[in-house]
């Protein structure tokens, strides 16, 4: 069999599996509760793998691993380490137990509902709903873009065809099966990712270009030294580390994974599993990206890349590594699995939030859970189509993702995390944190939309500084939450009831 035949057969097996899981889960997602949080009885392995597969997609493997590896050389592994320690271990320790208990106690199914019940503000819920739906679209688009760059290089398939295939795969699992089906699919896809990353590392390291682990490490250390990184470069590196690690703390599709965990014992087990998963997958992915300068001395060497050339680094590295046909097939399935998992989480979160928290109570004025589920499934299709349209732009993967994470995490991380623990945080403080974070994260998005070449001394164009503004937004939002709350004299008595947890198990 030819290389392409082997690869396509491998992908076909995966697509059949996804379709089967979606069809089997169709009967268990009739109403909106089943569609969004299942039966809230997920074990540690399912929850942790679902968290990890939602976290890491082709965006990380292709866009971020390639981009950071090219910019920072061996230092490019730091985001992977940060993702494991801050984005997984610390996130689960700080957020998982509290989120699980509070959302179960108050029957909360989304982040906007948590804000509404904690701060007694319908306006806050509506604003949160709008931001989540609108700004998860570019993140979803970046996932499409990450996968299509690989398929176009390794399979020679038109990028539009690749996007349509992954869109259909994600719709199968989401529209048919909902949350319960995605959990089961994520477990298998997580296993594929773990195995695939290990095989990918071995394949790249054994290539003639790298020459083995010791030789490759020595060579890339020298190449990193030759980059002569400036203080501004190191600031940019740490901005990427912090945005991709702390940023998950405020992303609704990540927080959503805590809602359905069975009990606090499973939370503890999930913390360990999630951290191990992130260390292997993210650490391995960024390590491969850090070797980019061993394959290319200039981006001009990448054939036909056009705009966003770093998006094509990893695909061409794989092609040059002379990896076996079967392994290439496994790697493609790894990237498809990672991408479909992330897309499923994003799509379910964005569309169910819009239905439950705005359309049902304001537009449809219904409490029919079955009707809400049907509406959400229709919105899933619309969301995927919008993502596809944006993915056809020339915006690099790293930029699209940073815009999305910057706006959403910059707006909601601080008020969300504080609302779990801080009884004194009041509505004015939460609003101040949300709005200040939102406004602070906007400049790169505005400059990109209006094609403005505005720049900052030492750092370059503002449109390329998504991670910088995202980190700044998270910090300013936290400061404003605490400062305004203190200035407006604490909380109301109603807030005390929010923290009374009974029968949490």
Phi, psi and omega in degrees: 000147178285166180302314183295325179296315179299315182296315181294324178295319179298316179294321181299319178300318180296315182297320178298319178299314180299316180298318181297316179297317180296316180294318180293332181271355185300322182287347184256013179228045184287322181247171188293327179293313178296325182291327187261320184234004181062220180257011180055042180228028183287139178278179185296315183295315179298314183294315182293317179292324178295321177297312182294319180288334174286329182288311189249125180223193175298339176302314180288308185298321186258303185290303185283317180298315179292315183295313181288323177299320180290320182286320192239001179062226183296335176297344181293351177282344184301319177302323179296318177294318178296321178299323180287314186280312184269313185285340180243293184303302184293323180298315179293319181298316186277321192254327193298307184298310182298316180299314180302312184294313184291317181292327177288317182299318185259009179055045181272135182240002181202163178296317178301323178294323178297315178297319181297315183286327180283320187249004177053046184225108176291326179298320178295320178297316181293319179296315179300318180299315181296315181297316181298312182295312184293317188265359168276344180297311178296328176296315177300319180297323180295329178293316177303313185296322180297318182285323184292329179296326178289311183297322182293325181281313186275332182251347182067027182263144177304139182300323179298322178296317179300316181298320180294319180298312182291327177297316180294321180296316181291324178293323179303311185285325184281306185294321181281314191255334181069204188298314182299317180292321180294325177301313181294317179296320181298325180297312179293319180294327176296318177297319177299318181296316180299311180295316182298319181295317179299314179295324179296315179299313180299315181298315181290317182296324182281353181295156180298329182294319181275316176078027179100164186296309183296311180296317180297319180295318179296317182294316183287333175296320178291319178297322178296319178299322181290344179290337180051058183299136180269167174305322178296325178294318180293325176296317178297321178298312182290332174295320177294317179302311184289321181293316183283348180258300177289335182303328180294338181295338183246006181272122185299326181290337176276316178300326182302332182294338180281337187298321190264008181291139188298307183205177184290334175296320178291332176297315180297316179294320180298327179299315180293313182297316181298319180294316178299315180302312182294322181297317180287309187288307181288315179301316180293318181298312180291329177297317178299317178299327182294345181271006188304321183289349174282339181263327183225141175262344179208148177294340179294343180282347181279116185290132170058030185280327181067217180289149180065052186298330181296340177294344183254002180298304183299313178305316181286330174297318179295319180295322182281346183280354178055044179284148183298157182301316181297317180294322176300319177299316179297318180296319178296320176295322175304312182290321177295315180299315179298319183288317180296321178298313180295315179300320180299314180296315180297313184296313179299315181297310184296314186282320180293325177297315179297319181291305186294319192260352177224303185297311183298309183280333187256312185268304183282331182051056181224155174241016179285106185294326179292318179295322177298319180297318179296318178298319180298320180294324176293318178297328177303317180295316180297318181298316180296320179296316178298318179298318179300318181297316181289327180297340179277003177279173180267015181285127178299154182305311184302320181292314181300317181292318182293326177298314182295308181296322181298313181294310187288309180291323177299326181279320195246344184302305184298307180297327179292307182298318180293325183295339179285332188237328190266104181290336183278343179299123183251179185297318180296320178295318179296316178299318180298318179294317181296310184290321180293320178295318179299312182294319182296325183278352187287324188311314179298323180294315181297315180298324179289315182296321182267002180056045180270136181265025179303140184221160175248141179306136178079329187261335180097204186294139180295324181297341179264006186250036179307311180299321180299310182290330177296313179296318179298320180297318180296320180291312181297320179300316179298314180298316182293322177304310185286319184293312182292323177299315180294321182289336182252020168067054163071211192247174175262165182295332181298332182296332180300322182295332183296330186263002178278108183255123178231139180053043184294333181286000000 
